[in-house]
Amino acid sequence: MSAESHAAPLNPGLIFEMVQSHQRTAALKAAIELDVFRAVGEGPGDAASIARHAKASERGIRILCDFLVINGVLAKENGKYRHTPTSAAFLDPNSPACMASVAKFLSTPELREPFERLAEVVRDGRTTLPGDGTVEPENPVWVLFAEQMAPMMGPMAGPLGAVVLEETQGRCACWILRRVMGCSGSRLPNRTRRRM
C-alpha cells in the first residue's frame, strides 16, 4: 500500500474557512457598532430587547446573534442569547477587560484596504495606501491606534508599573528616563533635560 492510501481524505474545509473569514470580522464589527454585547450582558437577552437597545430590526439582530452563536462568540438557550466567558470578558463594554475598541481598530478601512488589493501589494512590494501607508510617522491612524488599542495593555499595566516602582525607588526622574530610553544623561535631548 502506498502512503497516499493511508492519508486522510481530502477536505476543502480550510479553503472555505479562509474565503469566508471576512464574514466573521464583519459580524463582530456590526455587533460592536450596534452595542449588542452590552445588551446581551444587561439582559434579558431575547432578540426583541436586543433589537430595541440596538435600534435595529429584530430579524436582523436574530440573524446576527445566531451567526455569533454558530461561531462561538455568544450562546443561546431557550431563545435567549447570553455571553460566553470570552464575550463577557472581552466584548461586553461593562467589563474592565473589554477589547471591543481593539476589534474596531483592527477592522478599520485603513487597515483592511491593502488586504483587498493584496495581489497588487505582493506584486509591487509596497502598500497600496498613499506614501508609506500606516507606517508614516504623522499618519492619523496612530492616534486612533493609541486610543483604541489601550485595552491590550491593560493587563500589563499593573505588573509593569510594579516592576518600574520597585526598580526606581529613590531615583530621580532623569535616571528613570535614561533607563527607559537606554541612554546616558549626556545623550538625552536638551529639551528633555531642561524639563527635568
C-alpha positions in Angstrom: 0.0 0.0 0.0 1.2 3.5 -0.8 1.4 6.3 1.7 -1.4 8.1 -0.2 -3.9 5.4 0.5 -3.3 5.9 4.3 -3.7 9.7 4.1 -6.9 11.4 5.4 -9.5 12.1 2.7 -9.3 15.5 1.1 -11.4 18.2 2.7 -12.0 21.7 1.3 -13.0 23.0 4.8 -9.8 25.0 5.2 -10.4 26.8 1.8 -14.0 27.7 2.8 -12.9 28.9 6.2 -10.3 31.2 4.7 -12.6 32.5 2.0 -15.4 33.2 4.5 -13.3 34.7 7.4 -14.3 38.2 6.4 -17.9 37.4 7.4 -16.8 36.8 11.0 -14.9 40.1 11.1 -17.9 41.9 9.6 -20.3 40.3 12.1 -18.1 41.1 15.1 -17.7 44.7 13.9 -21.5 45.1 13.4 -22.3 43.6 16.8 -19.8 46.1 18.4 -21.3 49.0 16.5 -24.8 48.0 17.4 -23.8 47.6 21.1 -25.1 44.0 21.0 -22.7 42.8 23.7 -23.8 45.4 26.2 -27.5 44.5 25.5 -26.8 40.8 26.0 -24.9 41.4 29.2 -27.6 43.6 30.7 -30.3 41.2 29.7 -32.9 39.8 29.3 -31.2 38.5 26.1 -34.1 38.0 23.8 -33.9 39.2 20.2 -36.6 41.8 20.7 -34.9 43.5 23.6 -31.5 43.4 21.9 -33.1 45.0 18.8 -34.7 47.8 20.8 -31.4 48.5 22.5 -29.5 48.5 19.2 -32.3 50.4 17.4 -32.2 47.7 14.7 -34.7 45.2 13.2 -35.5 42.2 15.3 -35.0 39.9 12.3 -31.5 41.4 11.6 -30.5 41.1 15.3 -31.6 37.5 15.4 -29.6 36.6 12.3 -26.5 38.4 13.6 -26.7 36.9 17.0 -27.3 33.4 15.6 -24.2 33.8 13.5 -22.3 34.8 16.6 -23.6 31.7 18.3 -22.5 29.5 15.5 -19.1 31.0 15.7 -18.8 30.6 19.5 -19.0 34.3 20.4 -22.4 34.1 22.1 -24.5 31.2 23.5 -28.3 30.7 23.0 -30.6 28.9 25.4 -34.4 28.8 25.3 -34.5 31.6 22.7 -32.3 34.0 24.7 -28.7 35.0 24.0 -26.1 35.1 26.7 -22.4 35.7 26.9 -19.8 33.0 26.6 -16.9 33.5 29.1 -14.9 35.1 26.3 -17.5 37.6 25.1 -18.3 38.5 28.7 -14.7 39.3 29.4 -13.5 40.8 26.2 -16.6 42.2 24.3 -19.0 43.5 27.0 -18.3 47.2 27.5 -19.1 46.8 31.2 -16.1 44.5 31.5 -12.8 46.2 32.6 -11.0 43.9 30.1 -13.3 44.8 27.1 -11.3 44.8 23.9 -14.1 46.0 21.6 -12.1 49.1 20.6 -9.2 46.9 19.6 -11.5 44.9 17.3 -12.9 48.2 15.9 -9.4 49.5 15.2 -8.2 46.3 13.6 -11.1 46.3 11.2 -10.8 50.0 10.1 -10.8 50.6 6.4 -7.2 51.9 6.5 -6.1 48.5 7.8 -8.4 46.4 5.7 -7.9 48.2 2.3 -4.5 46.8 1.5 -5.7 43.3 2.1 -8.5 43.9 -0.5 -5.7 44.5 -3.0 -3.1 42.1 -1.6 -2.1 40.7 -5.0 -1.1 44.3 -6.0 0.8 44.7 -2.7 2.7 41.5 -3.3 3.3 42.3 -7.0 4.7 45.8 -6.2 6.3 45.0 -2.9 4.7 48.0 -1.2 1.4 49.2 0.3 -1.4 50.5 -1.9 -2.0 53.3 0.6 -0.6 56.8 0.0 3.1 57.3 0.9 4.3 54.7 3.3 0.8 53.8 4.4 0.2 53.3 8.1 3.9 53.4 9.0 4.2 57.1 8.1 5.2 58.9 11.3 2.4 61.5 11.0 -0.3 59.2 9.9 -3.5 59.9 11.9 -4.1 56.2 12.2 -1.5 56.3 15.1 -3.8 58.5 17.2 -6.6 56.0 16.6 -4.2 53.2 17.5 -3.2 54.8 20.8 -6.9 55.4 21.7 -8.3 52.1 20.7 -5.5 49.6 21.3 -5.1 50.7 25.0 -7.2 47.7 26.4 -4.5 45.3 25.1 -2.0 47.0 27.5 -4.4 47.0 30.5 -3.4 43.5 31.7 0.3 44.5 31.6 -0.1 48.0 33.3 -0.2 46.7 36.9 2.7 44.3 36.7 4.8 46.6 34.6 4.1 49.5 37.0 5.1 47.4 40.0 8.4 46.5 38.3 9.1 50.1 37.5 8.3 51.3 41.0 10.4 48.5 42.6 13.4 49.3 40.4 13.2 53.1 40.7 12.6 53.7 44.4 14.8 56.6 45.5 16.0 57.5 42.0 15.3 60.8 40.2 13.1 61.1 37.1 16.2 61.7 35.0 17.6 58.3 36.0 14.3 56.7 35.1 14.1 58.4 31.7 17.7 57.4 30.9 17.0 53.8 31.9 13.8 53.7 29.8 15.4 55.4 26.8 18.6 53.3 27.1 21.0 56.2 27.0 23.3 58.2 29.3 22.5 61.7 30.6 24.8 63.3 28.1 22.8 61.7 25.2 19.4 62.9 26.5 17.9 65.6 24.2 18.4 69.1 25.6 14.7 69.9 25.8 14.2 66.7 27.9 17.0 67.6 30.3 15.5 71.1 30.8 12.1 69.8 31.7 13.5 67.7 34.5 
